Amino acid sequence: MKILFPLALLLMSCACQHDTRAMADTPSVRFATYNGSLYSEKDGGLVARLEAGDAKAASIAAVIQHQRPDVLLINEFDYDPAHRSAHLFQRRYLEVAQRGQAPITYPYRYLAPVNTGVPSGMDLDRNGKIAGGNDAFGFGLHPGQYGMLVLSRYPIDLDSVRTFQLFPWKDLPGAKSPVDPSSGEAWYPADVWNRLRLSSKSHWDVPVRTPAGLVHFLVHHPTPPVFDGPEDRNGIRNRDEIRLWSEYISDRPAPWLCDDAGACGGLTGDALFVIAGDHNADPVDGDSTGNPMAALLGHPRVLRFDPPASKGAEAAAQLAGGGNITQKGNAAHDTGKFGPRVGNLRIDYVIPSQGFVVRGSGVFWPTPSEPGADWIEATDHHMVWMDLAR
C-alpha cells in the first residue's frame, strides 16, 4: 500500500564537484535521516505513547524542528495500517513548539507496510519452533515494528513510488544462503531460502519534486549485522540489503529487479537520487560483513563528499573511551552511540548522486554545552543532514 497525505569513506572531498560560488543563487534542499527509536514492543503501543504525551517523542520533534530538513526519513517509526501514529506525531509534536523550537509542517508524507514482525511461517533461527521475532520476515514483535516514515515539504510523486518489500533475497545477483559452519551446509534449506525476502523492513524509491528537480529518495533500514551466530546470517543479509541499492543505481540492465507492483529494472542513468537511512554498517569499524558501505560510497554514480561531522561525536568518543580507543575511523563522523564496549559508529547516511553539489552537512550531536544536548538521549542515533543543490 502506498500512502501520500497532503497536510501543509570514508570519502574525501573531490575536485570534480561543481563550483558552489557560481551557483550561489540556486536553491538548496536539506535531506536528512534520523533513527528516532519511536517504536513499541506492543502492537499499537506507539499510538498509545503519542496519545498520552511522550517526552522522548517531544525531544525527537525538537531536533527535527531545530534542524528543519526539507525531506526527512525517520527510521524505527512503527507502522500502523490506519496511519494514526504518523498523524499524531505530525499534529501533536512537529506542529507544536517543542523545547523552545518553532513548529514545522510537512505537507506530504509517505509510509507503507514493512517486513518486521510479519510471520514467515518458517523456523528461521532453527531453534525447533516457529514463533517470535526471529521467525518473522524481518525481526519484530508485531507487524510494522521499526517501520519507516518519509516527511517532505515538497510533493511526492505517488504514482511513481516503488517498493521492494517482497523482493526475494535469492534473486539478488551473487546472493547465497549463509552456511552453518558446524555442518558446512546452507543455513536455510532450499524451500526456506526460496521464500525469504531480502529487505528486513523495505526498500523504497520515493520520488520528490524539489526545487532542485525530481529526486529519487532511496530509503531503507538494513538489519544489524549482529544478534546471530557463526553462520553470520544477519551480517550477510545486512551486506546484501545495502548491495540492493548499488544494483538499483547501476547502469547494468536489471530485469531481475522487480518491485512489489511487478515493474522490473533499476533507476535510469540520468536520474538524481539521495540514498538515506540507518544502514547499520560503518565503512571502517564495527561488525559489518564485506564492507558494503565502502562499495556503495565508492559507486560511480555517487557523489564524492566529505562525511558529515560533529564536535559532539568527538567529545562523546573521548568521554566513553572503551571500544572507541581502538577504532580507526574519524570519531567526528560517528552517528550512533553504542556504549564503551562497542564504541560509537558511523551508520546513518545521506548519500547524494553525481549531479549535486553539497552546500553544507552535519550530524546533530551537540557537545554538552551546546543547545539540544539534553534532547539527544531520546535515541541512540543522531540526525544526519545534507544541503544539496544543482
C-alpha positions, 0 to 999 in steps of 0.5 A: 500500500502506498500512502501520500497525505497532503497536510501543509569513506570514508570519502574525501572531498573531490575536485570534480564537484561543481563550483558552489560560488557560481551557483550561489543563487540556486536553491538548496534542499536539506535531506536528512535521516534520523533513527528516532527509536519511536517504536513499541514492543506492543502492537499499537503501543506507539499510538498509545505513547503519542496519545498520552504525551511522550517526552522522548517523542517531544525531544525527537520533534525538537531536533527535527524542528531545530534542524528543519530538513526539507525531506526527512526519513525517520527510521524505527517509526512503527507502522500502523495500517490506519496511519494514526501514529504518523498523524499524531506525531505530525499534529501533536509534536512537529506542529507544536513548539517543542523545547523552545523550537518553532513548529514545522509542517510537512505537507506530504508524507509517505509510509507503507507496510514493512517486513518486521514482525510479519510471520514467515511461517518458517523456523528461521533461527532453527531453534525447533519452533516457529514463533517470535521475532526471529521467525518473522520476515524481518525481526519484530514483535508485531507487524510494522515494528521499526517501520519507516516514515518519509516527511517532505515539504515538497510533493511526492510523486505517488504514482511513481513510488516503488517498493521492494518489500517482497523482493526475494533475497535469492534473486539478488545477483551473487546472493547465497544462503549463509552456511552453518559452519558446524555442518558446512551446509546452507543455513536455510534449506532450499524451500526456506531460502526460496521464500525469504525476502531480502529487505528486513523492513523495505526498500523504497524509491520515493520520488520528490519534486524539489526545487532542485528537480525530481529526486529519487529518495532511496530509503531503507533500514538494513538489519544489524549485522549482529544478534546471530551466530557463526553462520553470520546470517544477519551480517550477510543479509545486512551486506546484501540489503545495502548491495540492493541499492548499488544494483538499483543505481547501476547502469547494468540492465536489471530485469531481475529487479522487480518491485512489489507492483511487478515493474522490473529494472533499476533507476535510469542513468540520468536520474538524481537520487539521495540514498538515506537511512540507518544502514547499520554498517560503518565503512571502517569499524564495527561488525559489518560483513564485506564492507558494503558501505565502502562499495556503495560510497565508492559507486560511480554514480555517487557523489564524492563528499566529505562525511558529515561531522560533529564536535559532539561525536568527538567529545562523546568518543573521548568521554566513553573511551572503551571500544572507541580507543581502538577504532580507526575511523574519524570519531567526528563522523560517528552517528550512533552511540553504542556504549564503551564496549562497542564504541560509537559508529558511523551508520546513518547516511545521506548519500547524494548522486553525481549531479549535486553539489553539497552546500553544507552537512552535519550530524546533530550531536551537540557537545554538552554545552551546546543547545539540544544536548539534553534532547539527544538521549531520546535515541541512540542515533543522531540526525544526519543532514545534507544541503544539496543543490544543482 
